[in-house]
Amino acid sequence: MRKRITRGARAPYGTLVAAATAALLATLVTPAGARTDPAAPAAGSVRESRPVHSYADAVRESVWVDTGLDGDGDGRADRVAVDVVRPREPAAAGRKIPVIMDASPYYACCGRGNEGQKKTYDADGKPVQFPLYYDNYFVPRGYAFVAVDLAGTNRSDGCDDVGGRSDVRSAKAVVDWLNGRARGYTTRTGTVPARATGWSTGNVGMIGKSWDGTVANGVAATGVEGLKTIVPIGAISSWYDYFHSQGAPLYDANPSWLSDYVDSPEARARCAAVQDRITAATPYSGDWTATWSERDHVKDAHKVRASVFAVHGQQDLNVRAGQFGKWWDALAAHGVERKVWLSQTGHVDPFDFRRADWVRTLHRWFDHYLLGYDNGIDREPAADIERAPDRWTTDRHWPPRGTATTTLRPAPGAAPGAAAGPGVLGRAPAAPGSTATFTDDPALGELDWAARIDTATPEKAGFVTRPLSRDLRIAGSSRVTVTATPTTATAHLSAVLVDLGPATIRDYAAAGEGITTLAHRTCWGASTPGDSACFKETEARTADVPHTVVSRGWADLGTWADPRKGRPLTPGRAYTLTLDLAAADHVVPAGHRLALIVGGTDRDLLDPPSTTPTLTLDLARTRAELPLVGGAGAFVRATTGPAPAVSAPNGLRPPSGLLPPGASAPPAAVAGPRLPGAGAAR
């Protein structure tokens, strides 16, 4: 997906640190102009798999696995296509190997990875190219790689149902087949069996970005035996929350178009009824239905047996970070072993923002959970957090120990008769009867609100702390409870946390969502003429900004009584509603201010209501609950004592609240993110 944003001057591109140069990984065919830069381990390091098998001579085969479903209603069980590449040597020696698996709807329609790679086949239908580097890197190291076409896509039977039973069963059936519990065949319609038990240990690790990672979440939530680990990257944990937020419709809030987007041409001809059923069962109103329950993996987190290595962009406005936060919290509640990387990017694979470290870490992760190697990765810090472009920190636990929910309260900021400005955000409650009023303006959004924070404007209510004397860290999921009185029968609300102060960030709203693709390539594994291991490098695309959105949440005020069902509002009546904000890990630096903004429609992220409401907030009954590292004490310390002066990167002027007296403010408005309605969840 592409988004654009108008900001100040772009910062010069920074160059990513190249991986340490090492020997070629097995037999390597390198395209002209490419250079090798693999993450090969140093000699004498801890035990790990090595590239000792021939990729060129690997077994490449296709199998069709029976899902036990008849999604297209043709009277026979659907079979999903499974393309396999595995080293020849272990089977010849009577040894079995584990499997890395990526189940995807995108292998034919749209491609995978930054370069949009698709599966290719020879004249006999034998697989030639497996997208991405998983096969090139891991097959020489003694793993099989399995690429599954979800039902209704590419060479599979059935119909895709956008995260429902068909999606999950498509992939789960393959895990069962790899463990000898499901039937596979050598052809799509034939009866000759294909068995994996002769070469597969049954240990499976699922990986994938976006929809692929969502399928991994769903299969893990079945508790299927043999699935040892999953690596969901920018993945969905509840499909309802992809299309709605507490009753409020997000862009193109019906999943049926997605099934048409990924279905094979022949599946489109036979699956119209499936799409109609999805449309009927997922109303635009945002009411929760059984269809959404079927696509909610969070509720089944207690069934997860696999370890989870999650990766998410904190500025992902496609699969928003709330998807990760709810999943992580549910897994934590049930003691699931887990690890996380949180980047500053949008919807980007770690192979494209931290390549060498990613491949090295993923290698060790799979070695531990699929091969059983005691390499210590399970004892290392649980979280890697990107603080600034290409600058990472780690935490032993996430959220860090000592993090505590701290209640902050908005209050009026100006004395009677004083110039209008923002309210204040602090620990003290507002006096009874204190209010703030705004009118929904769908033409404006979170970046406009933040740019106008120091001016009383009619489209938002803003509340700010004083400039901080110490850094203040938010780590986890926040909540904002409002008591609001609308003037109309429908109203949507947005709540946004903003770091008010200059910074250089990854430009998540530009093309690339925080990365720039370069011309030169690095190679990660072995190649064949039809399947190169060499991929274009990237570097951070940055922007200098006067403020940074930390976290967001949206809701339909009509869900005040029941989060799963909206109802008309009575104008003039007060309603209390709690908005869930996306998980985040952000340090508000000393000298900056923290803002809470409450508005209506967040442009291009939330569809507007059918009316144009004015809402009055009862500030005495409004609060924000933030996960602060150090809790309330940290907030008190950060909001007492002198604040340091703030310098802006690359000449960018600080926002008006940080300017010296008499200085003029920056421009009042900026453009918000643009989110097209196609290509979602990729």
VENMOZI-V410436 format. One record per residue. N is the residue number from 1. OMEGA is omega as a letter, one per 30 degrees, with the letter a starting at -180 (* if undefined). BURIAL is # if it has 9 or more other ideal C-beta (glycine too) atoms within 8 Angstrom, else .. D_FIRST is the distance of its C-alpha to the first C-alpha in whole Angstrom. Layout:
<<N;OMEGA;BURIAL;D_FIRST> <N;OMEGA;BURIAL;D_FIRST>>
This chain:
<<1;a;#;0> <2;l;.;4> <3;l;#;7> <4;a;#;10> <5;l;#;14> <6;a;.;17> <7;l;#;19> <8;a;.;22> <9;l;.;23> <10;l;#;21> <11;l;#;22> <12;l;.;23> <13;l;#;21> <14;a;#;23> <15;l;.;24> <16;l;#;23> <17;a;.;26> <18;l;.;27> <19;l;#;28> <20;a;.;32> <21;a;.;33> <22;a;.;35> <23;l;.;36> <24;a;.;34> <25;a;#;33> <26;a;#;35> <27;a;#;35> <28;l;#;33> <29;a;#;32> <30;l;#;30> <31;l;.;29> <32;l;.;30> <33;l;.;29> <34;l;#;27> <35;a;.;29> <36;a;#;30> <37;a;#;29> <38;l;#;29> <39;a;#;29> <40;a;.;33> <41;l;.;35> <42;l;.;38> <43;l;.;42> <44;l;.;43> <45;a;.;40> <46;a;.;40> <47;l;.;40> <48;l;#;37> <49;a;#;36> <50;a;.;36> <51;a;#;35> <52;a;.;39> <53;a;#;38> <54;l;#;37> <55;a;#;33> <56;a;.;35> <57;a;.;37> <58;l;#;35> <59;l;#;35> <60;a;#;32> <61;l;#;33> <62;l;#;31> <63;l;#;32> <64;a;#;32> <65;l;#;32> <66;a;#;33> <67;a;#;31> <68;l;.;34> <69;l;#;32> <70;a;#;33> <71;a;#;29> <72;l;#;30> <73;a;.;33> <74;l;.;35> <75;l;.;38> <76;a;.;37> <77;l;.;35> <78;l;#;31> <79;l;#;31> <80;a;#;28> <81;a;#;27> <82;l;#;27> <83;a;#;27> <84;l;#;29> <85;a;#;30> <86;a;#;33> <87;a;#;36> <88;a;#;39> <89;a;.;41> <90;a;#;41> <91;l;#;42> <92;l;.;45> <93;l;.;46> <94;l;.;46> <95;l;.;43> <96;a;.;40> <97;l;#;37> <98;a;#;34> <99;l;#;30> <100;a;#;27> <101;l;#;25> <102;l;#;21> <103;a;#;21> <104;l;#;17> <105;a;#;16> <106;a;#;14> <107;a;#;17> <108;a;#;18> <109;a;#;15> <110;l;#;12> <111;a;#;13> <112;l;#;13> <113;a;#;12> <114;a;#;11> <115;l;.;13> <116;a;.;12> <117;l;#;16> <118;l;#;18> <119;l;#;21> <120;a;.;24> <121;l;.;27> <122;a;.;31> <123;l;.;33> <124;a;.;34> <125;l;.;31> <126;a;#;31> <127;l;#;28> <128;l;#;28> <129;l;#;24> <130;a;#;23> <131;l;#;19> <132;a;#;19> <133;a;#;22> <134;a;#;23> <135;a;#;26> <136;a;#;27> <137;a;#;27> <138;l;#;29> <139;l;#;31> <140;a;#;33> <141;l;#;34> <142;l;#;35> <143;l;#;32> <144;l;#;31> <145;a;#;27> <146;l;#;26> <147;a;#;23> <148;l;#;23> <149;l;#;22> <150;a;#;21> <151;l;#;24> <152;a;#;23> <153;l;#;21> <154;a;#;22> <155;a;.;25> <156;l;#;26> <157;l;#;28> <158;a;#;27> <159;l;#;24> <160;a;#;21> <161;l;#;21> <162;l;#;18> <163;a;#;20> <164;a;#;23> <165;a;.;26> <166;l;#;25> <167;a;#;22> <168;a;#;24> <169;l;#;28> <170;a;#;26> <171;l;#;25> <172;l;#;28> <173;l;#;31> <174;l;#;30> <175;l;#;31> <176;l;#;34> <177;l;#;34> <178;l;#;34> <179;l;#;37> <180;a;.;39> <181;l;.;38> <182;a;#;37> <183;l;.;37> <184;a;#;36> <185;a;#;37> <186;l;.;37> <187;a;.;35> <188;a;#;33> <189;a;.;37> <190;a;.;39> <191;l;.;42> <192;a;.;42> <193;l;.;41> <194;a;#;38> <195;l;.;39> <196;a;#;37> <197;l;.;40> <198;a;.;42> <199;a;#;39> <200;l;#;37> <201;a;.;38> <202;l;#;36> <203;a;#;34> <204;l;#;30> <205;l;#;27> <206;a;#;24> <207;l;#;21> <208;l;#;17> <209;l;#;14> <210;a;#;12> <211;l;#;14> <212;l;#;16> <213;l;#;17> <214;l;#;17> <215;l;#;20> <216;l;#;22> <217;a;#;22> <218;l;#;23> <219;l;#;26> <220;a;#;27> <221;l;#;28> <222;a;#;30> <223;a;#;32> <224;l;#;33> <225;l;.;35> <226;l;#;34> <227;a;#;31> <228;a;#;31> <229;l;#;28> <230;l;#;24> <231;l;#;22> <232;a;#;19> <233;a;#;16> <234;a;#;13> <235;l;#;15> <236;l;#;16> <237;l;#;20> <238;a;#;20> <239;l;#;18> <240;a;#;20> <241;l;#;18> <242;a;#;15> <243;a;#;16> <244;l;#;19> <245;a;#;20> <246;l;#;24> <247;a;#;24> <248;a;#;22> <249;l;#;19> <250;a;#;15> <251;l;.;13> <252;a;.;14> <253;l;#;16> <254;a;#;18> <255;a;#;17> <256;l;#;18> <257;l;.;16> <258;l;#;14> <259;l;#;17> <260;a;#;17> <261;a;#;14> <262;a;#;15> <263;l;#;19> <264;l;#;21> <265;a;.;23> <266;l;.;26> <267;l;#;24> <268;a;#;23> <269;a;.;27> <270;a;#;28> <271;a;#;26> <272;a;.;26> <273;l;.;28> <274;l;#;26> <275;l;#;23> <276;l;#;26> <277;l;.;27> <278;a;#;23> <279;a;#;23> <280;a;.;27> <281;a;#;26> <282;a;#;23> <283;l;.;24> <284;a;.;22> <285;a;.;25> <286;l;#;24> <287;a;#;27> <288;l;#;27> <289;l;#;28> <290;l;.;29> <291;l;#;26> <292;l;#;24> <293;l;#;27> <294;a;.;26> <295;l;#;23> <296;a;#;24> <297;a;#;24> <298;a;#;26> <299;a;.;29> <300;a;#;30> <301;a;#;29> <302;l;.;33> <303;a;.;33> <304;l;#;31> <305;a;.;33> <306;l;#;30> <307;a;#;29> <308;l;#;26> <309;a;#;24> <310;l;#;21> <311;l;#;18> <312;l;#;16> <313;a;#;14> <314;l;#;16> <315;l;#;13> <316;l;#;11> <317;l;#;10> <318;l;#;8> <319;a;#;11> <320;a;#;13> <321;l;#;16> <322;l;#;19> <323;l;#;18> <324;a;#;19> <325;a;#;22> <326;l;#;23> <327;a;#;23> <328;a;#;25> <329;l;#;28> <330;l;#;29> <331;l;#;29> <332;a;#;31> <333;a;.;33> <334;l;#;34> <335;l;.;35> <336;l;#;32> <337;a;.;32> <338;l;#;28> <339;a;#;27> <340;l;#;23> <341;l;#;21> <342;a;#;19> <343;l;#;18> <344;a;#;17> <345;l;#;13> <346;a;#;10> <347;a;#;8> <348;l;#;10> <349;l;#;13> <350;l;#;17> <351;a;#;17> <352;l;#;15> <353;l;#;17> <354;a;#;20> <355;a;#;21> <356;l;#;25> <357;a;.;25> <358;a;#;23> <359;l;#;24> <360;a;#;28> <361;l;#;27> <362;l;#;25> <363;a;#;28> <364;l;#;31> <365;a;#;29> <366;l;#;30> <367;a;#;33> <368;a;#;34> <369;a;#;33> <370;l;#;33> <371;l;#;36> <372;a;.;38> <373;l;#;38> <374;a;.;39> <375;l;#;37> <376;a;.;37> <377;l;#;33> <378;l;.;34> <379;a;.;36> <380;l;.;34> <381;a;.;32> <382;a;#;30> <383;l;#;27> <384;a;#;25> <385;l;#;24> <386;a;#;22> <387;l;.;24> <388;a;#;23> <389;l;#;21> <390;l;#;22> <391;a;.;25> <392;l;#;25> <393;l;.;28> <394;l;.;29> <395;l;#;31> <396;l;.;33> <397;l;.;32> <398;f;#;29> <399;a;#;30> <400;l;#;33> <401;a;.;36> <402;l;.;37> <403;a;#;34> <404;l;#;36> <405;a;.;34> <406;a;#;36> <407;l;#;36> <408;a;#;35> <409;l;#;37> <410;l;#;36> <411;l;#;39> <412;a;#;40> <413;a;#;40> <414;l;.;42> <415;l;.;46> <416;l;.;48> <417;a;.;48> <418;l;.;46> <419;a;.;43> <420;l;.;40> <421;a;#;37> <422;l;#;35> <423;a;#;36> <424;l;#;37> <425;a;#;35> <426;a;#;38> <427;a;.;40> <428;l;.;43> <429;l;.;42> <430;l;#;42> <431;l;.;46> <432;a;.;46> <433;l;.;45> <434;a;#;42> <435;l;.;39> <436;a;#;36> <437;l;#;35> <438;l;#;32> <439;a;#;31> <440;l;#;27> <441;a;#;25> <442;l;.;22> <443;a;.;21> <444;a;#;21> <445;a;#;19> <446;a;#;20> <447;l;#;19> <448;a;#;22> <449;a;#;24> <450;a;#;24> <451;a;#;25> <452;a;#;28> <453;a;#;29> <454;l;#;33> <455;l;#;33> <456;l;.;34> <457;a;.;32> <458;a;.;32> <459;a;#;28> <460;l;#;28> <461;a;#;31> <462;a;#;30> <463;a;#;33> <464;l;#;33> <465;l;#;35> <466;l;.;37> <467;a;#;36> <468;l;#;36> <469;l;#;39> <470;l;#;37> <471;l;#;34> <472;a;#;33> <473;l;#;30> <474;a;#;28> <475;l;#;27> <476;a;#;26> <477;a;#;25> <478;l;#;27> <479;l;#;28> <480;l;#;29> <481;l;#;32> <482;l;#;33> <483;a;#;36> <484;l;#;35> <485;a;#;37> <486;l;#;35> <487;a;.;36> <488;a;#;35> <489;l;.;34> <490;l;#;30> <491;l;#;28> <492;a;#;25> <493;l;#;25> <494;l;#;23> <495;a;#;24> <496;l;#;23> <497;a;#;24> <498;l;#;24> <499;a;#;26> <500;a;#;27> <501;a;#;28> <502;l;#;27> <503;l;#;25> <504;a;#;23> <505;l;#;19> <506;a;#;16> <507;a;#;14> <508;a;#;11> <509;l;#;10> <510;l;#;10> <511;a;.;8> <512;l;#;8> <513;l;#;9> <514;l;#;12> <515;l;#;13> <516;l;#;14> <517;a;#;15> <518;a;.;19> <519;a;.;21> <520;a;#;23> <521;l;#;23> <522;a;#;24> <523;a;#;26> <524;l;#;26> <525;a;#;28> <526;a;#;30> <527;l;#;29> <528;l;#;30> <529;a;.;30> <530;a;.;28> <531;a;#;26> <532;l;#;25> <533;a;#;25> <534;a;#;24> <535;l;#;20> <536;l;#;19> <537;l;#;19> <538;l;#;17> <539;a;#;18> <540;l;#;17> <541;a;#;16> <542;l;#;18> <543;l;#;19> <544;a;#;22> <545;l;#;22> <546;l;#;25> <547;a;#;24> <548;l;#;21> <549;a;#;20> <550;a;#;21> <551;a;#;20> <552;l;#;20> <553;a;#;21> <554;l;#;21> <555;l;#;24> <556;a;#;26> <557;l;#;29> <558;l;#;31> <559;a;#;30> <560;a;.;33> <561;a;.;35> <562;a;.;33> <563;a;.;29> <564;a;.;29> <565;l;.;30> <566;l;#;30> <567;l;.;33> <568;l;.;34> <569;l;#;35> <570;l;.;39> <571;l;.;39> <572;l;.;41> <573;l;.;40> <574;l;.;39> <575;l;#;36> <576;a;#;35> <577;l;#;32> <578;l;.;30> <579;l;#;26> <580;l;.;25> <581;a;#;23> <582;l;#;20> <583;a;#;22> <584;l;#;22> <585;a;#;24> <586;l;#;25> <587;l;.;28> <588;a;#;29> <589;l;#;31> <590;a;#;35> <591;l;#;35> <592;l;#;32> <593;l;#;32> <594;a;#;30> <595;l;#;29> <596;l;#;28> <597;l;#;27> <598;a;#;27> <599;l;#;26> <600;a;#;25> <601;l;#;21> <602;a;#;19> <603;l;#;17> <604;l;#;13> <605;a;#;13> <606;l;#;17> <607;a;#;18> <608;l;#;22> <609;a;#;25> <610;l;.;27> <611;l;.;30> <612;a;.;30> <613;l;#;31> <614;a;#;33> <615;l;#;33> <616;l;#;36> <617;l;#;35> <618;a;#;39> <619;l;#;38> <620;a;#;41> <621;l;.;39> <622;a;#;36> <623;l;#;34> <624;l;#;32> <625;a;#;32> <626;l;#;30> <627;a;#;31> <628;l;#;32> <629;a;#;34> <630;l;#;37> <631;a;#;37> <632;l;#;39> <633;l;.;41> <634;l;#;38> <635;a;#;37> <636;l;#;41> <637;a;#;41> <638;a;#;38> <639;l;#;40> <640;l;.;43> <641;a;.;45> <642;l;.;44> <643;l;#;40> <644;l;.;39> <645;a;.;38> <646;l;#;35> <647;a;.;34> <648;l;#;30> <649;l;#;28> <650;l;.;29> <651;l;.;31> <652;a;#;28> <653;l;#;31> <654;l;#;31> <655;a;#;30> <656;a;#;33> <657;l;#;34> <658;l;#;35> <659;l;#;36> <660;a;.;40> <661;l;.;42> <662;l;.;42> <663;a;.;39> <664;a;.;37> <665;l;#;33> <666;l;.;30> <667;a;.;28> <668;a;.;28> <669;l;.;24> <670;l;#;21> <671;a;.;18> <672;l;#;15> <673;l;#;11> <674;a;#;10> <675;l;#;7> <676;a;.;7> <677;l;.;9> <678;l;.;8> <679;a;.;6> <680;l;#;7> <681;l;#;9> <682;*;#;8>>
